[in-house]
Amino acid sequence: MPAVLTASPDRPDDRPQDRGDDPRAWTGATALLDLEDPRLRLRAQALTQLCKSEREKALACYAFVKRLPYTRPLKMRLRSAREVLDATRGDAPDKATLLVALLRLAGIPARLHYVELRGEIARGLTSSLASASRPIVEAWLQGRWVPTDTYIHDAAYMAGARQRLRELGWEHGFGIHRDGDAIWNGIDGAWVGGMPTERDPMVLEDLGYWHDPQAYIESALFRDRHPRVTRAMHWNAIALGMERVIRELRKPGTRAAERRPSVPRG
């Protein structure tokens, strides 16, 4: 059974990001990354059994998670990877949890790189956010960390959001940049903001590296800024409005984009 990786973010020397870039530190299970779950293990095996390289395995896991519809569910707690798999849809933390779990089950070290974004990135979805955190998934491939947040939004959502941004004459909104990346190739970094986080004008702060969303929200870094219950209630208060916008973006005008993403292999 994989060792459960724990950290005590209240103590700086125990923070996950202090483990550095050593990929061996980013392979085990956590409460949300329930790697011993039989159905989760079978899904990872089914996705990767015909793959011939680590990159192909990573892309197979990525494509599966990307196809899950992006949504804003009401919830008072984070969901485990198995729960997200059963739900067949999810928000950014949900999909990040599932993708990291599948990558680790495929033998690929994976972690979350959290950043804080300007609230402007979410305009169109909501006007109630001054800022929002986002989990970027990083996979250890070809001897380096390769990041992407393009797994968050499925193809139908991306097409509808881009079309709406063009109609409104906005560059940013609905969680993306109008000309941002839509697909990850497993070789280069890919961001829906269109550029690396260190150059993205929407990024307010780098929040470090974490095993899963729970490790981040239980950290002193998060708690000092966001009382947990208040944050959850705020998100649930705006979730219904966001979900209405998401459904609107998926109306027939964007149905042509609902095909599966074409992900490079080899």
C-alpha positions in Angstrom: 0.0 0.0 0.0 1.4 3.4 -0.9 2.5 5.5 2.1 0.1 8.3 3.0 1.9 11.5 2.6 1.1 14.0 5.4 2.3 17.4 6.1 1.8 20.0 8.8 1.6 23.3 7.0 1.6 25.2 10.3 5.3 24.3 10.6 7.3 25.9 7.7 9.7 23.0 7.5 6.8 20.6 6.9 5.2 22.5 4.1 4.8 20.3 1.0 6.7 22.8 -1.2 9.7 22.4 1.1 10.1 18.9 -0.3 11.6 20.5 -3.4 11.5 19.2 -6.9 12.4 15.6 -6.0 9.7 13.6 -7.9 9.8 10.8 -5.3 8.0 13.1 -2.8 5.0 13.3 -5.1 3.9 9.7 -5.6 1.9 8.5 -2.6 -1.7 8.5 -1.3 -3.5 11.1 0.8 -7.1 11.2 2.1 -8.3 12.7 -1.2 -5.9 10.7 -3.4 -7.4 7.3 -2.4 -5.0 5.3 -4.5 -6.0 1.9 -3.0 -9.6 2.3 -4.2 -10.3 -0.6 -6.6 -12.4 1.3 -9.1 -9.9 4.1 -9.3 -7.1 1.6 -9.8 -9.0 -0.2 -12.5 -9.8 3.1 -14.3 -6.1 4.1 -14.3 -5.1 0.6 -15.6 -7.7 0.7 -18.4 -6.6 4.2 -19.5 -2.9 3.3 -19.6 -2.6 -0.4 -20.4 -1.9 0.1 -24.1 0.3 3.2 -23.7 4.0 2.8 -24.8 5.5 5.7 -22.9 5.2 7.8 -19.8 3.9 10.7 -22.0 1.2 8.5 -23.5 0.1 7.5 -20.0 0.0 11.1 -18.9 -2.0 12.1 -21.9 -4.5 9.3 -21.5 -5.2 10.3 -17.9 -5.3 14.0 -18.9 -7.8 13.4 -21.8 -10.1 11.4 -19.6 -10.3 14.1 -16.9 -10.5 16.9 -19.4 -13.6 15.3 -21.0 -15.5 15.4 -17.7 -17.8 18.4 -17.8 -16.7 21.4 -15.9 -19.3 22.4 -13.3 -19.8 24.3 -10.1 -21.5 21.9 -7.7 -22.8 22.8 -4.3 -20.6 21.2 -1.6 -19.4 21.7 1.9 -16.3 19.5 1.7 -13.8 18.4 -0.9 -14.3 15.2 -2.8 -11.9 12.3 -3.1 -10.6 11.1 -6.5 -13.1 8.2 -6.3 -16.0 10.5 -5.6 -15.1 12.7 -8.5 -14.8 9.6 -10.7 -18.3 8.5 -9.7 -19.7 12.0 -10.1 -18.4 12.1 -13.8 -18.0 15.9 -13.6 -16.5 18.5 -11.3 -14.9 21.9 -10.6 -11.2 22.7 -10.7 -10.3 21.1 -7.3 -12.4 18.0 -8.2 -10.7 17.5 -11.5 -7.3 18.3 -10.2 -7.7 15.7 -7.5 -8.7 13.0 -10.0 -6.0 13.9 -12.4 -3.2 13.8 -9.8 -4.5 10.4 -8.5 -4.7 8.9 -12.0 -1.2 10.1 -12.8 0.3 8.7 -9.6 -1.5 5.4 -10.2 0.1 5.3 -13.6 3.5 5.7 -12.0 3.9 9.3 -12.8 4.8 11.8 -10.0 2.3 14.6 -9.9 1.5 17.6 -7.8 -0.6 20.8 -7.6 0.8 24.2 -8.0 -1.6 26.7 -6.6 -1.8 30.3 -7.7 -4.1 33.2 -6.8 -5.8 34.9 -9.7 -7.4 38.3 -10.1 -11.2 38.1 -9.8 -11.4 39.5 -13.3 -10.6 36.1 -14.7 -14.0 34.9 -13.6 -16.1 37.8 -14.9 -19.0 36.6 -16.9 -19.3 33.7 -14.5 -19.5 35.9 -11.4 -18.7 39.4 -10.3 -18.5 38.4 -6.6 -14.8 37.4 -6.4 -11.9 39.7 -5.7 -9.6 36.8 -6.4 -9.6 33.0 -6.8 -7.1 30.2 -6.3 -6.4 27.8 -9.1 -4.7 24.4 -9.0 -2.3 23.8 -11.9 -1.3 20.1 -12.3 2.3 19.3 -12.8 3.5 15.9 -14.0 7.1 14.6 -13.9 7.9 13.8 -17.5 11.2 13.5 -19.4 13.0 14.5 -16.2 11.2 17.7 -15.5 7.9 19.1 -14.2 5.4 19.8 -17.0 2.4 22.0 -16.0 -1.1 22.5 -17.3 -4.4 23.9 -16.1 -6.2 23.0 -19.4 -7.7 19.9 -17.8 -10.2 22.1 -15.9 -12.5 23.1 -18.8 -13.9 20.5 -21.2 -14.0 21.2 -25.0 -17.7 22.3 -25.1 -17.2 24.8 -22.3 -14.0 26.2 -23.9 -15.7 26.7 -27.2 -18.7 28.5 -25.6 -16.5 30.6 -23.4 -14.3 31.7 -26.3 -17.2 32.5 -28.4 -18.8 34.6 -25.7 -15.5 36.4 -25.0 -15.3 37.4 -28.7 -18.8 38.6 -28.7 -18.1 40.8 -25.6 -14.8 42.0 -26.8 -13.0 40.7 -23.7 -9.6 39.1 -23.4 -10.2 37.5 -20.0 -13.4 36.0 -18.5 -15.2 32.8 -17.8 -12.0 31.5 -16.2 -9.9 31.7 -19.4 -8.1 33.9 -21.8 -9.6 34.3 -25.2 -6.4 33.0 -26.9 -5.3 30.7 -24.1 -4.2 27.1 -24.6 -7.0 24.5 -24.9 -4.9 21.3 -25.1 -1.8 20.0 -23.4 0.7 17.9 -25.4 2.6 16.4 -22.4 5.8 18.1 -23.6 5.3 21.8 -23.0 3.4 23.7 -20.4 -0.1 24.7 -21.3 -2.2 27.3 -19.6 -5.8 28.6 -20.3 -4.4 32.0 -19.4 -2.2 31.8 -22.5 1.2 32.1 -20.8 3.3 30.7 -17.9 2.2 31.8 -14.4 5.2 33.9 -13.8 4.3 36.1 -16.7 0.5 36.0 -16.5 -1.0 39.4 -15.5 -3.9 37.6 -13.9 -1.7 35.9 -11.3 -1.5 37.8 -8.0 0.5 35.3 -6.0 2.3 32.0 -6.2 0.9 29.8 -3.4 3.3 26.9 -3.7 3.1 23.1 -4.3 0.7 20.7 -2.7 -0.4 17.1 -2.8 -4.1 17.8 -3.1 -6.6 20.6 -2.5 -7.2 19.5 1.1 -3.5 20.0 2.0 -3.8 23.6 0.6 -7.0 24.6 2.4 -5.9 23.1 5.7 -2.7 25.1 5.6 -1.9 28.2 7.6 -1.4 30.0 4.3 -5.0 29.5 3.4 -6.6 29.7 6.9 -5.0 33.1 7.6 -6.8 34.5 4.6 -10.0 32.6 4.3 -12.1 31.3 7.2 -13.0 27.8 6.0 -16.8 27.9 6.6 -17.1 31.4 5.4 -15.3 30.5 2.2 -17.4 27.4 1.5 -20.6 29.4 2.1 -19.5 32.1 -0.2 -18.7 29.7 -3.0 -22.0 27.9 -2.5 -23.8 31.2 -2.6 -22.5 32.0 -6.1 -22.3 28.4 -7.4 -25.9 28.4 -8.6 -25.4 31.6 -10.7 -22.2 30.2 -12.1 -23.9 27.0 -13.0 -26.6 28.8 -14.9 -23.9 30.6 -17.0 -22.1 27.3 -17.6 -25.3 25.8 -18.9 -25.9 28.8 -21.2 -22.4 28.5 -22.7 -23.2 24.9 -23.6 -26.3 25.7 -25.7 -26.5 24.3 -29.2 -24.4 27.1 -30.8 -21.3 25.4 -29.3 -22.2 21.8 -29.7 -19.7 21.3 -32.5 -17.0 21.5 -29.9 -18.4 18.6 -27.8 -16.3 16.1 -29.6 -13.4 14.6 -27.7 -10.2 16.6 -27.7 -7.6 15.5 -30.1 -4.6 14.7 -27.9 -1.2 14.0 -29.5 0.3 10.6 -28.8 3.7 9.1 -29.2 
